[in-house]
Every structure is written in C-alpha cells, then in structure tokens.
Amino acid sequence: MNYSVVLSSIFALHVLAMISPGPNVLVVAQTAISRTRRAGIFISLGIATGAAVWSSAALLGLNLLFTQFPWFYSGLKVMGGIYLLYIGAKMWRAADHPLIPSRGLCLSAQTDWQAFRLGLLTNLTNPKAAIFYGSIFAALLKPDFPVWVKLTAIGIIVFNAVWWHISLAYLFSTQYTRQVYQRIKRWIDRIAGTALAFFGLLLIHVNR
C-alpha cells in the first residue's frame, strides 16, 4: 500500500474543502479586517485546535465501528463520496455570493485568549467538520493501516488548518488582498467544487 498517496489525498481534499468560505474563513477574515492581524492568528490557532479535536474523535470513533461492524466501512465510504458531491455542488451554488463578514462576530474577542476561544468554538460548534473528517477518513484510511499513518493524517489536518487560516489572517489584513479575492472568489469556488465532486464520484465508483 502506497501510504504517501493516501496521505497526499487527505492533504489535497482538506485544502480544497477549506478554500470555499465557511464559518472558519469568515471569522478569521472578519477579525483581520476589523481588528488586528494578531487577533486573526490567535483565532486561527483556535480553529486548528478544533480541527485536531474533530479529526481525532472521528478517527477513534471510526476505528471502533470498523472493528465491531466491518461492513460499515463500505457503507461509510459511499456516504463519504455522496457528501463530497454535496459540498462540491454547494460550492458551485455559493460561487456568486460575496464574502461579507458579519460585523458582530468578533466583538467579544478583545484579548488573545478570547480570540483563541472564539476560533475553537467556531470550529467545535460546526458539526459539518465531524462529518467531513469522518467521510474522508472512512474513504481513505483502511482499518488495518498502521497507527503512524492515522496519526500522520491527523497531523496533516492540523498543519493545514494552521497555515491556511494564518495565511488568511495575514492576507485579509490588507485592503488590496480583500479586493482581489472578491474578484476571483467565483472561480476559486467553482474549481474547488468541481474537484471535490470528482473525488466523490470516484469514491462511489471504486466502492461498487
């Protein structure tokens, strides 16, 4: 088994899923716009911590289910493919919607700790994150994979969450970047949505 291909796929799928604006992107962008880059960075670290919690919980829960119900692996793999199709289609529908952060999101984040807590809670209160990690892990991480591969997968999720959201904090602290992103958002969403839908179809087809 080529573990590098599996881990690279997890990396790519996670990046694609993070590209389109969701609660995490919005809260980082709004903080960087309305407050400071530093606050945006601490929110990013909170989001990454939430990603570690969700991905670890998804992996542990899946391992237990796969041990007790081997047939569940195939079923969840199909569900994962369907879910990727769903979020791919959702990206397409939202491609023409502008990124307009809410002015009230970060009023309570006045300190570094409050910013970190806001990022953590933003991620932990989004159940779609658990579904996404569960779908990806079910599709790509077989029950008999070595422990180091599974731990590396979680590490990839956390690494992606850190660099992506901190990059957003830096980028959205400048007016020029915000204007450029608004112009190309439509194409970013459509390319990412198409790629995710393709992976979803591939997962469903391979499982047949």
Contacts in CASP RR format, 6 or more apart in sequence:
PFRMAT RR
TARGET T0000
AUTHOR 0000-0000-0000
METHOD contacts of the structure
MODEL  1
MNYSVVLSSIFALHVLAMISPGPNVLVVAQTAISRTRRAGIFISLGIATG
AAVWSSAALLGLNLLFTQFPWFYSGLKVMGGIYLLYIGAKMWRAADHPLI
PSRGLCLSAQTDWQAFRLGLLTNLTNPKAAIFYGSIFAALLKPDFPVWVK
LTAIGIIVFNAVWWHISLAYLFSTQYTRQVYQRIKRWIDRIAGTALAFFG
LLLIHVNR
1 142 0 8 1.000
1 145 0 8 1.000
3 145 0 8 1.000
3 146 0 8 1.000
3 149 0 8 1.000
6 140 0 8 1.000
6 141 0 8 1.000
6 145 0 8 1.000
6 149 0 8 1.000
6 153 0 8 1.000
7 149 0 8 1.000
7 152 0 8 1.000
7 153 0 8 1.000
7 156 0 8 1.000
9 140 0 8 1.000
9 199 0 8 1.000
10 136 0 8 1.000
10 137 0 8 1.000
10 140 0 8 1.000
10 141 0 8 1.000
10 153 0 8 1.000
10 156 0 8 1.000
10 157 0 8 1.000
11 156 0 8 1.000
11 160 0 8 1.000
13 84 0 8 1.000
13 136 0 8 1.000
13 196 0 8 1.000
13 199 0 8 1.000
14 136 0 8 1.000
14 156 0 8 1.000
14 157 0 8 1.000
14 160 0 8 1.000
15 160 0 8 1.000
15 164 0 8 1.000
16 192 0 8 1.000
16 193 0 8 1.000
16 195 0 8 1.000
16 196 0 8 1.000
17 87 0 8 1.000
17 132 0 8 1.000
17 192 0 8 1.000
17 196 0 8 1.000
18 24 0 8 1.000
18 25 0 8 1.000
18 160 0 8 1.000
18 161 0 8 1.000
18 164 0 8 1.000
18 165 0 8 1.000
19 188 0 8 1.000
19 189 0 8 1.000
19 192 0 8 1.000
20 91 0 8 1.000
20 94 0 8 1.000
20 188 0 8 1.000
20 189 0 8 1.000
20 192 0 8 1.000
20 193 0 8 1.000
21 29 0 8 1.000
21 94 0 8 1.000
21 99 0 8 1.000
21 185 0 8 1.000
23 122 0 8 1.000
23 123 0 8 1.000
23 126 0 8 1.000
24 47 0 8 1.000
24 119 0 8 1.000
24 122 0 8 1.000
24 123 0 8 1.000
24 126 0 8 1.000
24 165 0 8 1.000
25 99 0 8 1.000
25 165 0 8 1.000
25 168 0 8 1.000
26 99 0 8 1.000
26 101 0 8 1.000
26 102 0 8 1.000
26 105 0 8 1.000
27 43 0 8 1.000
27 47 0 8 1.000
27 101 0 8 1.000
27 105 0 8 1.000
27 106 0 8 1.000
27 118 0 8 1.000
27 119 0 8 1.000
27 122 0 8 1.000
28 40 0 8 1.000
28 43 0 8 1.000
28 44 0 8 1.000
28 47 0 8 1.000
28 165 0 8 1.000
28 168 0 8 1.000
28 169 0 8 1.000
28 172 0 8 1.000
29 99 0 8 1.000
29 101 0 8 1.000
29 168 0 8 1.000
29 172 0 8 1.000
29 178 0 8 1.000
30 101 0 8 1.000
30 102 0 8 1.000
30 103 0 8 1.000
30 104 0 8 1.000
30 105 0 8 1.000
30 106 0 8 1.000
31 39 0 8 1.000
31 40 0 8 1.000
31 43 0 8 1.000
31 105 0 8 1.000
31 106 0 8 1.000
31 109 0 8 1.000
31 115 0 8 1.000
31 118 0 8 1.000
31 169 0 8 1.000
32 39 0 8 1.000
32 40 0 8 1.000
32 168 0 8 1.000
32 169 0 8 1.000
32 170 0 8 1.000
32 171 0 8 1.000
32 172 0 8 1.000
32 173 0 8 1.000
33 101 0 8 1.000
33 172 0 8 1.000
33 173 0 8 1.000
33 178 0 8 1.000
34 101 0 8 1.000
34 103 0 8 1.000
34 106 0 8 1.000
35 106 0 8 1.000
35 109 0 8 1.000
36 173 0 8 1.000
37 169 0 8 1.000
37 170 0 8 1.000
37 173 0 8 1.000
38 112 0 8 1.000
39 106 0 8 1.000
39 109 0 8 1.000
39 112 0 8 1.000
39 115 0 8 1.000
40 115 0 8 1.000
40 165 0 8 1.000
40 166 0 8 1.000
40 169 0 8 1.000
41 166 0 8 1.000
41 169 0 8 1.000
42 112 0 8 1.000
42 113 0 8 1.000
42 115 0 8 1.000
42 116 0 8 1.000
43 106 0 8 1.000
43 109 0 8 1.000
43 115 0 8 1.000
43 116 0 8 1.000
43 118 0 8 1.000
43 119 0 8 1.000
43 122 0 8 1.000
43 165 0 8 1.000
43 169 0 8 1.000
44 119 0 8 1.000
44 161 0 8 1.000
44 162 0 8 1.000
44 165 0 8 1.000
44 166 0 8 1.000
44 168 0 8 1.000
44 169 0 8 1.000
45 116 0 8 1.000
45 162 0 8 1.000
45 166 0 8 1.000
46 116 0 8 1.000
46 117 0 8 1.000
46 118 0 8 1.000
46 119 0 8 1.000
46 120 0 8 1.000
46 123 0 8 1.000
47 119 0 8 1.000
47 120 0 8 1.000
47 122 0 8 1.000
47 123 0 8 1.000
47 161 0 8 1.000
47 165 0 8 1.000
48 158 0 8 1.000
48 161 0 8 1.000
48 162 0 8 1.000
48 165 0 8 1.000
49 116 0 8 1.000
49 120 0 8 1.000
49 123 0 8 1.000
50 119 0 8 1.000
50 120 0 8 1.000
50 123 0 8 1.000
50 124 0 8 1.000
50 129 0 8 1.000
50 161 0 8 1.000
51 123 0 8 1.000
51 129 0 8 1.000
51 157 0 8 1.000
51 158 0 8 1.000
51 160 0 8 1.000
51 161 0 8 1.000
52 154 0 8 1.000
52 155 0 8 1.000
52 157 0 8 1.000
52 158 0 8 1.000
52 161 0 8 1.000
53 123 0 8 1.000
53 124 0 8 1.000
54 123 0 8 1.000
54 124 0 8 1.000
54 129 0 8 1.000
54 130 0 8 1.000
54 133 0 8 1.000
55 133 0 8 1.000
55 137 0 8 1.000
55 153 0 8 1.000
55 154 0 8 1.000
55 155 0 8 1.000
55 157 0 8 1.000
55 158 0 8 1.000
56 154 0 8 1.000
57 130 0 8 1.000
58 130 0 8 1.000
58 133 0 8 1.000
58 134 0 8 1.000
58 137 0 8 1.000
59 133 0 8 1.000
59 134 0 8 1.000
59 137 0 8 1.000
59 141 0 8 1.000
59 150 0 8 1.000
59 153 0 8 1.000
59 154 0 8 1.000
62 76 0 8 1.000
62 134 0 8 1.000
62 137 0 8 1.000
62 138 0 8 1.000
62 141 0 8 1.000
63 143 0 8 1.000
63 150 0 8 1.000
65 72 0 8 1.000
65 76 0 8 1.000
66 72 0 8 1.000
66 73 0 8 1.000
66 143 0 8 1.000
67 143 0 8 1.000
70 143 0 8 1.000
73 138 0 8 1.000
73 142 0 8 1.000
73 143 0 8 1.000
74 207 0 8 1.000
75 207 0 8 1.000
76 134 0 8 1.000
76 135 0 8 1.000
76 138 0 8 1.000
76 139 0 8 1.000
77 138 0 8 1.000
77 139 0 8 1.000
77 203 0 8 1.000
77 207 0 8 1.000
78 203 0 8 1.000
78 204 0 8 1.000
78 207 0 8 1.000
79 135 0 8 1.000
79 138 0 8 1.000
80 134 0 8 1.000
80 135 0 8 1.000
80 136 0 8 1.000
80 138 0 8 1.000
80 139 0 8 1.000
80 200 0 8 1.000
80 203 0 8 1.000
81 135 0 8 1.000
81 139 0 8 1.000
81 199 0 8 1.000
81 200 0 8 1.000
81 201 0 8 1.000
81 203 0 8 1.000
81 204 0 8 1.000
82 200 0 8 1.000
82 204 0 8 1.000
83 131 0 8 1.000
83 132 0 8 1.000
83 135 0 8 1.000
84 135 0 8 1.000
84 196 0 8 1.000
84 197 0 8 1.000
84 199 0 8 1.000
84 200 0 8 1.000
84 203 0 8 1.000
85 196 0 8 1.000
85 197 0 8 1.000
85 200 0 8 1.000
85 201 0 8 1.000
85 204 0 8 1.000
87 132 0 8 1.000
87 193 0 8 1.000
87 196 0 8 1.000
88 192 0 8 1.000
88 193 0 8 1.000
88 194 0 8 1.000
88 196 0 8 1.000
88 197 0 8 1.000
89 193 0 8 1.000
89 197 0 8 1.000
91 189 0 8 1.000
91 190 0 8 1.000
91 192 0 8 1.000
91 193 0 8 1.000
91 196 0 8 1.000
92 189 0 8 1.000
92 190 0 8 1.000
92 193 0 8 1.000
92 194 0 8 1.000
94 189 0 8 1.000
95 185 0 8 1.000
95 186 0 8 1.000
95 187 0 8 1.000
95 189 0 8 1.000
95 190 0 8 1.000
96 186 0 8 1.000
98 182 0 8 1.000
98 185 0 8 1.000
99 181 0 8 1.000
99 182 0 8 1.000
99 185 0 8 1.000
105 118 0 8 1.000
106 115 0 8 1.000
106 118 0 8 1.000
108 114 0 8 1.000
108 118 0 8 1.000
109 115 0 8 1.000
109 117 0 8 1.000
109 118 0 8 1.000
123 129 0 8 1.000
133 157 0 8 1.000
137 153 0 8 1.000
139 203 0 8 1.000
140 153 0 8 1.000
141 149 0 8 1.000
141 150 0 8 1.000
141 153 0 8 1.000
171 177 0 8 1.000
171 178 0 8 1.000
171 181 0 8 1.000
172 178 0 8 1.000
172 181 0 8 1.000
END
